[in-house]
Amino acid sequence: MTRARHRSAPTAQLGRIAASSMRNRRPIVIGILLAQMVATAANLAAPAFNARVIDKGVVADDIGYIERMGTIMLGVAVCGLIAALLAIALGSALSAGTAADLRRRVYTRAGEFSTATFHDLGTPTMLTRTSLDTSVVAQAVFLTTSIALTAPLVTIGAVALSLQTSVQLAPVIVVAAIVLGVGVGAYVVFVTPLAARLQKAVDGVNRVLREQLGGTRIIRAFGRERTASARFDEANGDLTQLTRRVGALGVLLLPGVLLVSNVASLATNLLGAHFIESGDLTIGGLTAFTGYLLQIVVGITLFIALAGILPRARASAARLSEVIDRPSGLADDGTSRVDGPLPLRFSNIEVRYAGADRPAISGVTLTCPPGKVTAIIGSTSSGKSTLVSLVPRLLDPTSGTVLAASIPVPQWDLSQLRSAVSFVGQGRSLIAGTVESNLRLGAPDADEADMWRALEAAQIAETVIGRGGLAAEVTQGGANFSGGQRQRLAIARALLRNPRILCLDAAMSALDRQTAEAVIVGIRDALPNATVILADQQVENIRTADQIAVLDRRTIIDIGTHETLLSRCEVYREFSDAQAPVIA
């Protein structure tokens, strides 16, 4: 029972995903059904017309009857062709709409995930699911509605009409249908587990490619090209092997269908000749029966196309459902809204990531007043980024409470909380476009004067002017700007939102001391009443903060100004001494 439920789950997920798209496009689905019915009826009518032409026209030597029936057959064929083309066109529209819906749902859901939930899935598999998996499901929808939907109509209709033509030849059709059905079913059973592994193998290749393309310079610097190539060859080899196995099974299926079809046709002709000789069947009846037999074979053969994509579509639907149905990791049922400055307080915070032996931070208590700059300094992996990520609820603490204006942040309306917070992270945060389009991500309605004020506060206005102004090109990831310029553009975008809380997570790591101090002065001037949190591991970037919290061994060990910490905090003094040659 458990195995049966497990096997049926992917099929149910595929059906649920496809049905959700079809419900939004009912007129298209109805149009496909009607067009397929007309096309199928035209195809099924052809053998009957042939039988009449042979028995009443050719045998009776009635040219006029042949011409009349030929005209009717031509009209029916044209109607069937138009209906078939219409069904394919509507099926393409439904398939494209399904792919668009799925991409939108996965993209939207990914944006709702907490940082921990997103990283649990990983960027490579999210890319594969958003692109490849949605395409596979869309292909399955197209084949089902435009091609495979015809199969049961053709098969059932052909069986019924063939029995009406000759009951004596019925065993041929029954045996052929059973053999073909078993063969297609066995193919689906064998290919389904391979298809699931195939999708994971694509994830593996995608992951290795991203790692190696992103770290090309490091790989070359350490002379590890062979190691990198070996990793790629291993992942690529697994994908190639699985693709060959799936392809080999598909190659065997079509010849098997053709073999059954030819044997059935031979049996029909041998038996039909005997029945014609005995007077139980006419020549036209044998021709019609042979035509219906071929249509039955065609109807079942249509399943081959679906059988080739269905196992992968089931695996893809399961992977998409894992994203769409996955809890975001963040409850969004708060309703609180507060105007004015937003003081922050971290109260006995602990954050523990899934699978980790120890918490990322533990027992952290810190108050961040509005109108002040609060800096958090610590070594690599001390928990700075984790702590700052709690403010806009990129993740929630395992225990403890983060309060904004004395209200726990989970009680805030999430959209209101995030509209009050600007967050600048460590990674590349620029997108391809222009300086203006990047700034408008923070404030779509901002005017040019506001943009220039933000650029000046971030100490990047002169660079932008030198590049041609707000229309200056920004390549993907801001690669045509230096690291420090990218950081200052990201800070300018954050300032443009006029946030009440500004979180800077190592957002000035590429700046020199003078520039960093000038940026902090610009932030103070631009946001005099905002609560500013600056996480960094360089003393030179945070020495002018109003208060500095020192993180060590996953907790805060001291809080004070630069001068007071130098006099009493050994860890902070070690930071300062280690960086003394740089900041002297």
C-alpha positions as CSV (number, residue, x, y, z in Angstrom):
1,M,0.0,0.0,0.0
2,T,2.8,2.4,0.9
3,R,4.6,1.7,-2.3
4,A,1.4,2.2,-4.4
5,R,0.7,5.5,-2.8
6,H,4.3,6.6,-3.4
7,R,4.1,5.6,-7.0
8,S,0.8,7.4,-7.6
9,A,1.9,10.6,-5.9
10,P,3.9,12.0,-8.9
11,T,1.0,11.2,-11.2
12,A,-1.4,13.0,-8.9
13,Q,0.9,16.0,-8.7
14,L,1.2,16.2,-12.5
15,G,-2.6,16.0,-12.8
16,R,-3.0,18.7,-10.1
17,I,-0.5,21.0,-11.7
18,A,-2.0,20.6,-15.2
19,A,-5.6,20.9,-13.9
20,S,-4.8,24.2,-12.2
21,S,-3.6,25.7,-15.5
22,M,-6.6,24.3,-17.4
23,R,-9.1,25.8,-15.0
24,N,-7.7,29.2,-15.9
25,R,-8.1,28.5,-19.6
26,R,-11.4,26.6,-19.9
27,P,-12.4,28.1,-23.3
28,I,-9.2,26.8,-24.8
29,V,-9.7,23.4,-23.3
30,I,-13.3,23.2,-24.6
31,G,-12.1,24.3,-28.0
32,I,-9.4,21.5,-28.0
33,L,-12.0,18.9,-27.1
34,L,-14.4,19.9,-29.8
35,A,-11.7,20.2,-32.4
36,Q,-10.3,16.7,-31.5
37,M,-13.8,15.2,-31.7
38,V,-14.3,16.6,-35.2
39,A,-10.9,15.5,-36.3
40,T,-11.4,12.0,-34.9
41,A,-14.8,11.7,-36.5
42,A,-13.4,12.6,-39.8
43,N,-10.6,10.0,-39.5
44,L,-13.0,7.3,-38.4
45,A,-15.3,8.0,-41.3
46,A,-12.6,7.4,-43.9
47,P,-12.6,3.5,-43.8
48,A,-16.4,3.4,-44.0
49,F,-16.3,5.7,-47.1
50,N,-13.6,3.5,-48.7
51,A,-15.7,0.4,-48.1
52,R,-18.7,2.0,-49.9
53,V,-16.6,3.2,-52.8
54,I,-15.2,-0.3,-53.3
55,D,-18.4,-2.3,-52.9
56,K,-20.9,0.1,-54.5
57,G,-18.7,2.0,-56.9
58,V,-15.7,0.0,-58.0
59,V,-17.3,-3.5,-57.9
60,A,-20.6,-2.2,-59.4
61,D,-18.7,-0.1,-61.9
62,D,-20.7,3.0,-60.9
63,I,-18.5,6.0,-61.8
64,G,-21.1,8.5,-60.7
65,Y,-21.3,7.0,-57.2
66,I,-17.5,7.1,-56.9
67,E,-17.4,10.8,-57.9
68,R,-20.2,11.7,-55.4
69,M,-18.5,9.8,-52.5
70,G,-15.1,11.2,-53.5
71,T,-16.5,14.7,-53.2
72,I,-18.0,13.9,-49.7
73,M,-14.7,12.3,-48.6
74,L,-12.8,15.4,-49.7
75,G,-15.1,17.7,-47.7
76,V,-14.8,15.5,-44.6
77,A,-11.0,15.3,-45.0
78,V,-10.7,19.1,-45.2
79,C,-12.9,19.5,-42.1
80,G,-10.8,17.0,-40.3
81,L,-7.6,18.8,-41.3
82,I,-8.8,22.2,-40.2
83,A,-10.0,20.7,-36.8
84,A,-6.7,18.9,-36.3
85,L,-4.7,22.1,-37.0
86,L,-7.0,24.1,-34.7
87,A,-6.5,21.5,-31.9
88,I,-2.7,21.7,-32.3
89,A,-2.8,25.5,-32.2
90,L,-5.0,25.6,-29.1
91,G,-2.8,22.9,-27.5
92,S,0.3,25.0,-28.1
93,A,-1.4,28.0,-26.5
94,L,-2.4,25.9,-23.5
95,S,1.1,24.5,-23.2
96,A,2.7,27.9,-23.4
97,G,0.3,29.2,-20.8
98,T,1.0,26.3,-18.5
99,A,4.7,26.9,-18.7
100,A,4.3,30.6,-18.0
101,D,2.0,29.8,-15.0
102,L,4.5,27.4,-13.5
103,R,7.5,29.6,-13.9
104,R,5.6,32.5,-12.3
105,R,4.4,30.2,-9.4
106,V,7.9,28.8,-8.8
107,Y,9.5,32.3,-9.0
108,T,7.0,33.8,-6.7
109,R,7.3,31.0,-4.2
110,A,11.1,31.2,-4.2
111,G,10.8,34.9,-3.3
112,E,8.7,34.0,-0.3
113,F,11.2,31.5,1.1
114,S,13.4,32.3,4.1
115,T,17.1,32.3,3.4
116,A,17.5,28.9,5.1
117,T,14.7,27.3,3.1
118,F,16.1,28.7,-0.2
119,H,19.6,27.5,0.5
120,D,18.2,24.1,1.5
121,L,17.0,23.7,-2.1
122,G,19.9,25.5,-3.7
123,T,20.3,27.8,-6.7
124,P,21.2,25.1,-9.3
125,T,18.1,23.1,-8.7
126,M,15.9,26.2,-8.6
127,L,17.2,27.1,-12.0
128,T,16.6,23.7,-13.4
129,R,13.1,23.5,-11.9
130,T,12.1,27.0,-13.2
131,S,13.3,26.3,-16.7
132,L,13.7,22.6,-17.6
133,D,11.0,21.1,-15.3
134,T,8.4,23.6,-16.4
135,S,9.2,22.9,-20.0
136,V,8.8,19.2,-19.6
137,V,5.4,19.5,-17.9
138,A,4.3,21.9,-20.6
139,Q,5.3,19.4,-23.3
140,A,3.3,16.7,-21.4
141,V,0.2,19.1,-21.4
142,F,0.6,19.7,-25.2
143,L,1.0,16.0,-26.0
144,T,-1.9,15.1,-23.8
145,T,-4.4,17.7,-25.2
146,S,-3.3,17.9,-28.8
147,I,-2.1,14.3,-29.5
148,A,-2.7,11.7,-26.8
149,L,-6.3,12.9,-26.2
150,T,-7.0,11.6,-29.6
151,A,-5.8,8.1,-28.8
152,P,-8.7,6.9,-26.7
153,L,-11.2,8.5,-29.1
154,V,-9.6,6.8,-32.1
155,T,-9.1,3.5,-30.4
156,I,-12.6,3.1,-29.0
157,G,-14.3,4.4,-32.1
158,A,-12.2,2.1,-34.4
159,V,-12.9,-0.9,-32.2
160,A,-16.6,-0.3,-32.3
161,L,-16.7,0.3,-36.1
162,S,-14.5,-2.7,-36.8
163,L,-16.7,-5.0,-34.8
164,Q,-19.7,-3.6,-36.8
165,T,-17.8,-4.4,-40.0
166,S,-16.7,-8.0,-39.1
167,V,-17.1,-9.8,-35.8
168,Q,-15.1,-12.7,-37.0
169,L,-11.9,-10.7,-37.2
170,A,-12.4,-9.2,-33.7
171,P,-9.8,-11.5,-32.1
172,V,-7.1,-9.9,-34.2
173,I,-7.9,-6.5,-32.9
174,V,-8.3,-7.7,-29.3
175,V,-4.9,-9.4,-29.3
176,A,-3.1,-6.5,-31.0
177,A,-4.6,-4.0,-28.5
178,I,-3.6,-6.1,-25.5
179,V,0.0,-6.6,-26.7
180,L,0.4,-2.9,-27.6
181,G,-1.1,-1.8,-24.3
182,V,1.2,-4.1,-22.2
183,G,4.2,-2.9,-24.2
184,V,3.5,0.8,-23.6
185,G,2.7,0.2,-20.0
186,A,6.0,-1.7,-19.4
187,Y,7.9,1.1,-21.0
188,V,6.4,3.7,-18.6
189,V,7.2,1.4,-15.6
190,F,10.8,1.0,-16.6
191,V,11.4,4.6,-17.6
192,T,9.7,6.4,-14.7
193,P,12.5,5.9,-12.1
194,L,15.2,6.6,-14.7
195,A,13.5,9.9,-15.5
196,A,13.6,11.0,-11.9
197,R,17.3,10.2,-11.8
198,L,17.7,12.0,-15.1
199,Q,16.4,15.3,-13.7
200,K,18.7,15.1,-10.7
201,A,21.6,14.4,-13.0
202,V,20.7,17.7,-14.8
203,D,20.8,19.4,-11.4
204,G,24.3,18.0,-10.8
205,V,25.7,19.2,-14.2
206,N,24.1,22.6,-13.6
207,R,25.7,22.8,-10.1
208,V,29.1,21.9,-11.3
209,L,28.9,24.4,-14.2
210,R,27.9,27.2,-11.9
211,E,30.7,26.5,-9.5
212,Q,33.3,26.2,-12.2
213,L,32.2,29.2,-14.3
214,G,32.0,31.4,-11.2
215,G,35.4,30.2,-9.9
216,T,37.3,30.1,-13.2
217,R,40.0,32.5,-12.1
218,I,40.5,30.7,-8.8
219,I,40.7,27.3,-10.6
220,R,43.3,28.8,-13.0
221,A,45.2,30.5,-10.2
222,F,45.7,27.2,-8.4
223,G,46.2,25.2,-11.5
224,R,43.3,22.9,-10.8
225,E,41.9,22.7,-14.3
226,R,42.3,18.9,-14.4
227,T,40.4,18.5,-11.1
228,A,37.6,20.7,-12.3
229,S,37.4,18.9,-15.6
230,A,37.3,15.5,-13.8
231,R,34.3,16.8,-11.6
232,F,32.5,17.9,-14.7
233,D,33.2,14.7,-16.6
234,E,31.8,12.7,-13.7
235,A,28.6,14.7,-13.6
236,N,28.3,14.8,-17.4
237,G,29.0,11.1,-17.6
238,D,26.2,10.3,-15.2
239,L,23.8,12.4,-17.2
240,T,24.9,10.9,-20.5
241,Q,24.5,7.3,-19.3
242,L,21.0,7.9,-18.0
243,T,20.1,9.7,-21.2
244,R,21.3,6.8,-23.3
245,R,19.3,4.3,-21.2
246,V,16.1,6.3,-21.6
247,G,16.8,6.8,-25.3
248,A,17.5,3.1,-25.8
249,L,14.2,2.1,-24.2
250,G,12.4,4.6,-26.4
251,V,14.1,3.2,-29.6
252,L,12.9,-0.3,-28.8
253,L,9.3,0.8,-28.3
254,L,8.5,2.0,-31.8
255,P,9.9,-1.0,-33.7
256,G,7.9,-3.2,-31.3
257,V,4.7,-1.4,-32.2
258,L,5.4,-1.7,-35.9
259,L,6.1,-5.4,-35.6
260,V,2.7,-6.0,-33.8
261,S,1.0,-3.8,-36.4
262,N,2.5,-5.7,-39.4
263,V,1.7,-9.1,-37.8
264,A,-1.9,-8.0,-37.2
265,S,-2.3,-6.7,-40.7
266,L,-1.0,-10.1,-42.1
267,A,-3.4,-12.0,-39.9
268,T,-6.3,-9.8,-41.0
269,N,-5.5,-10.3,-44.7
270,L,-5.2,-14.1,-44.3
271,L,-8.4,-14.5,-42.3
272,G,-10.2,-11.9,-44.4
273,A,-9.4,-13.7,-47.6
274,H,-11.0,-16.9,-46.1
275,F,-14.1,-15.0,-45.1
276,I,-14.5,-13.3,-48.5
277,E,-14.3,-16.7,-50.2
278,S,-17.0,-18.0,-47.9
279,G,-19.2,-14.9,-48.5
280,D,-19.1,-13.7,-44.9
281,L,-17.1,-10.5,-45.8
282,T,-16.9,-8.2,-48.8
283,I,-13.7,-6.7,-50.3
284,G,-14.8,-3.3,-49.1
285,G,-15.4,-4.7,-45.6
286,L,-11.9,-6.1,-45.5
287,T,-10.5,-2.8,-46.6
288,A,-12.5,-1.0,-44.0
289,F,-11.5,-3.4,-41.3
290,T,-7.8,-3.1,-42.2
291,G,-8.2,0.7,-42.1
292,Y,-9.7,0.5,-38.6
293,L,-7.0,-1.9,-37.5
294,L,-4.4,0.7,-38.6
295,Q,-6.3,3.4,-36.8
296,I,-6.2,1.4,-33.6
297,V,-2.5,0.9,-34.0
298,V,-2.1,4.6,-34.6
299,G,-4.3,5.4,-31.6
300,I,-2.1,3.3,-29.3
301,T,1.0,4.5,-31.0
302,L,0.0,8.0,-30.1
303,F,0.6,7.0,-26.5
304,I,4.2,6.4,-27.4
305,A,4.8,10.1,-27.6
306,L,3.1,10.6,-24.2
307,A,4.9,7.6,-22.8
308,G,8.2,9.1,-23.8
309,I,7.5,12.4,-21.9
310,L,5.2,11.2,-19.1
311,P,7.8,9.7,-16.8
312,R,9.9,12.8,-17.0
313,A,6.8,15.0,-16.6
314,R,5.9,13.1,-13.5
315,A,9.4,13.6,-12.0
316,S,9.3,17.2,-13.0
317,A,5.8,17.8,-11.5
318,A,7.0,16.2,-8.2
319,R,10.0,18.6,-8.2
320,L,7.9,21.6,-9.0
321,S,5.4,20.6,-6.3
322,E,8.2,20.4,-3.8
323,V,8.8,24.1,-4.4
324,I,5.2,25.3,-4.7
325,D,4.0,23.3,-1.7
326,R,7.0,23.8,0.5
327,P,6.5,25.9,3.6
328,S,8.3,29.3,3.2
329,G,9.8,29.0,6.6
330,L,8.3,32.4,7.5
331,A,4.8,32.9,9.0
332,D,3.1,35.8,7.4
333,D,0.0,36.3,9.6
334,G,1.1,39.5,11.3
335,T,-1.0,42.7,11.1
336,S,0.9,45.3,13.1
337,R,2.0,48.7,11.5
338,V,3.9,51.5,13.2
339,D,4.7,54.9,11.9
340,G,7.8,56.9,12.8
341,P,11.3,55.8,13.9
342,L,11.8,52.1,14.6
343,P,14.1,51.2,17.5
344,L,15.3,47.6,17.3
345,R,16.0,45.1,20.0
346,F,17.5,41.6,19.7
347,S,16.5,39.7,22.8
348,N,18.3,36.4,23.7
349,I,18.5,35.4,20.1
350,E,19.6,31.9,19.0
351,V,19.7,30.7,15.4
352,R,20.4,27.1,14.5
353,Y,20.6,26.0,10.9
354,A,19.3,22.5,9.9
355,G,21.9,19.8,10.2
356,A,24.4,22.1,12.1
357,D,26.1,20.8,15.3
358,R,26.0,24.1,17.0
359,P,24.0,27.3,16.7
360,A,25.2,30.1,14.4
361,I,24.5,32.6,17.1
362,S,23.4,32.1,20.7
363,G,22.2,34.3,23.5
364,V,22.5,37.6,21.5
365,T,20.9,40.6,23.1
366,L,21.4,44.0,21.5
367,T,19.5,47.3,21.3
368,C,19.8,49.5,18.2
369,P,18.3,53.0,18.8
370,P,17.0,55.1,15.9
371,G,19.1,58.0,14.6
372,K,22.3,56.0,15.5
373,V,24.7,53.7,13.7
374,T,25.1,50.4,15.4
375,A,28.0,48.3,14.1
376,I,28.5,44.6,14.5
377,I,32.0,43.3,14.1
378,G,33.3,39.7,14.3
379,S,35.5,37.2,12.5
380,T,34.4,35.1,9.5
381,S,31.4,32.8,10.4
382,S,30.9,34.6,13.7
383,G,27.2,35.1,12.9
384,K,27.1,38.8,11.7
385,S,25.1,38.1,8.5
386,T,22.8,35.8,10.3
387,L,22.0,38.4,12.9
388,V,21.4,41.2,10.3
389,S,19.2,38.9,8.2
390,L,16.7,38.6,11.1
391,V,15.7,42.2,10.7
392,P,13.8,42.0,7.4
393,R,12.9,38.4,8.2
394,L,15.0,36.7,5.6
395,L,15.0,34.1,8.3
396,D,13.5,33.7,11.8
397,P,15.4,32.9,15.0
398,T,15.2,29.5,16.5
399,S,14.5,31.1,19.8
400,G,14.5,34.6,21.2
401,T,12.7,37.7,19.8
402,V,13.5,40.5,17.4
403,L,11.4,43.6,18.3
404,A,10.8,46.6,16.0
405,A,9.2,49.5,18.0
406,S,8.7,47.0,20.9
407,I,6.6,44.7,18.6
408,P,8.0,41.3,17.7
409,V,8.7,41.3,14.0
410,P,6.5,38.2,13.3
411,Q,3.6,40.3,14.4
412,W,4.3,42.8,11.8
413,D,2.6,42.7,8.4
414,L,5.5,41.3,6.4
415,S,5.1,43.6,3.4
416,Q,5.0,46.6,5.8
417,L,8.1,45.5,7.7
418,R,10.1,45.0,4.5
419,S,8.9,48.3,3.1
420,A,10.4,49.9,6.2
421,V,13.7,48.1,5.8
422,S,16.5,48.5,3.2
423,F,18.9,45.6,3.1
424,V,22.3,45.6,1.3
425,G,24.0,42.2,1.3
426,Q,27.4,40.9,0.6
427,G,26.9,39.6,-2.9
428,R,26.4,41.3,-6.3
429,S,23.1,43.0,-6.1
430,L,23.0,44.9,-9.5
431,I,21.2,43.7,-12.5
432,A,21.7,44.3,-16.2
433,G,20.3,47.6,-17.4
434,T,21.2,51.2,-16.5
435,V,22.1,53.0,-13.3
436,E,18.6,54.5,-13.3
437,S,16.9,51.1,-13.7
438,N,18.9,49.7,-10.8
439,L,18.0,52.7,-8.6
440,R,14.4,52.4,-9.5
441,L,14.3,48.9,-8.0
442,G,14.4,50.6,-4.7
443,A,11.9,53.4,-5.5
444,P,10.1,53.1,-8.8
445,D,8.5,56.6,-8.5
446,A,11.7,58.5,-7.5
447,D,12.6,61.6,-9.5
448,E,16.1,62.3,-10.8
449,A,16.8,64.8,-8.0
450,D,16.2,62.1,-5.4
451,M,18.4,59.7,-7.3
452,W,21.3,62.1,-7.5
453,R,21.0,62.9,-3.7
454,A,21.2,59.2,-3.0
455,L,24.2,58.8,-5.3
456,E,25.9,61.7,-3.6
457,A,25.3,60.3,-0.2
458,A,26.8,57.0,-1.3
459,Q,29.9,58.8,-2.7
460,I,29.3,57.5,-6.2
461,A,27.8,60.5,-8.0
462,E,31.1,61.5,-9.7
463,T,31.6,58.0,-11.0
464,V,28.1,57.9,-12.5
465,I,28.6,61.3,-14.1
466,G,31.8,60.1,-15.6
467,R,30.0,57.1,-17.1
468,G,27.4,59.2,-18.8
469,G,24.8,59.9,-16.0
470,L,21.8,57.9,-15.0
471,A,21.7,56.2,-18.4
472,A,25.1,54.6,-17.8
473,E,25.1,50.9,-18.7
474,V,25.2,48.3,-16.0
475,T,26.1,44.8,-17.2
476,Q,25.0,41.6,-15.5
477,G,25.9,41.7,-11.9
478,G,27.5,45.1,-12.4
479,A,30.6,43.5,-13.8
480,N,31.6,46.8,-15.6
481,F,31.9,48.5,-12.2
482,S,34.6,47.8,-9.5
483,G,33.6,46.1,-6.3
484,G,33.5,49.3,-4.3
485,Q,31.5,51.0,-7.0
486,R,28.9,48.2,-7.0
487,Q,28.6,48.4,-3.3
488,R,28.1,52.2,-3.3
489,L,25.5,51.9,-6.1
490,A,23.6,49.3,-4.0
491,I,23.8,51.6,-0.9
492,A,22.5,54.5,-3.0
493,R,19.5,52.3,-4.1
494,A,18.8,51.4,-0.5
495,L,19.0,55.1,0.6
496,L,16.6,56.0,-2.2
497,R,13.8,54.1,-0.4
498,N,14.1,56.4,2.6
499,P,14.0,53.4,4.9
500,R,13.4,53.6,8.6
501,I,15.8,50.7,9.2
502,L,19.0,50.3,7.1
503,C,20.9,47.0,7.2
504,L,24.4,46.9,5.7
505,D,25.9,43.4,5.7
506,A,29.6,43.8,4.7
507,A,28.3,46.3,2.2
508,M,31.5,48.4,2.5
509,S,34.1,45.6,2.5
510,A,35.6,46.9,-0.8
511,L,35.9,50.5,0.3
512,D,39.0,52.2,1.7
513,R,38.8,53.9,5.1
514,Q,38.2,57.5,3.9
515,T,35.4,56.4,1.5
516,A,33.8,54.2,4.1
517,E,33.7,57.1,6.6
518,A,32.3,59.5,3.9
519,V,29.6,57.0,3.1
520,I,28.6,56.7,6.8
521,V,28.5,60.5,7.0
522,G,26.3,60.5,3.9
523,I,24.0,57.9,5.4
524,R,23.6,59.9,8.6
525,D,22.7,63.0,6.6
526,A,20.3,61.2,4.3
527,L,18.6,59.2,7.1
528,P,18.9,61.2,10.3
529,N,16.1,59.3,12.1
530,A,16.8,55.8,10.7
531,T,18.1,52.9,12.7
532,V,21.3,51.8,10.9
533,I,22.9,48.4,11.4
534,L,26.4,47.9,9.9
535,A,27.9,44.4,10.0
536,D,31.6,44.1,9.0
537,Q,34.9,42.6,10.0
538,Q,37.1,45.6,9.2
539,V,37.6,48.0,12.1
540,E,38.3,50.8,9.6
541,N,34.7,50.6,8.3
542,I,32.9,50.8,11.6
543,R,35.1,52.9,13.9
544,T,32.9,55.9,13.6
545,A,29.7,54.0,14.6
546,D,27.8,55.3,17.7
547,Q,28.0,51.8,19.2
548,I,29.9,48.7,18.2
549,A,28.9,45.2,19.2
550,V,31.7,42.6,19.2
551,L,30.6,39.1,18.2
552,D,32.9,36.2,19.3
553,R,32.1,32.5,19.6
554,R,28.6,33.1,18.4
555,T,27.5,35.7,21.0
556,I,28.1,39.4,21.8
557,I,30.9,39.8,24.3
558,D,31.0,43.6,24.6
559,I,29.3,46.8,23.3
560,G,30.8,50.3,23.2
561,T,32.5,52.9,21.1
562,H,35.7,52.4,19.2
563,E,37.8,54.0,21.9
564,T,36.1,52.2,24.9
565,L,36.4,48.9,23.2
566,L,40.1,49.4,22.5
567,S,40.7,50.0,26.2
568,R,38.7,47.1,27.6
569,C,37.8,44.4,24.9
570,E,40.7,42.1,24.1
571,V,39.0,40.6,21.0
572,Y,38.3,44.0,19.5
573,R,41.9,45.1,20.3
574,E,43.1,42.0,18.5
575,F,41.1,43.0,15.5
576,S,42.5,46.5,15.5
577,D,46.1,45.4,16.0
578,A,45.8,42.8,13.2
579,Q,44.5,45.5,10.8
580,A,46.9,48.3,12.2
581,P,49.2,48.2,9.1
582,V,46.1,48.8,7.0
583,I,44.4,51.6,9.0
584,A,47.5,53.4,10.3
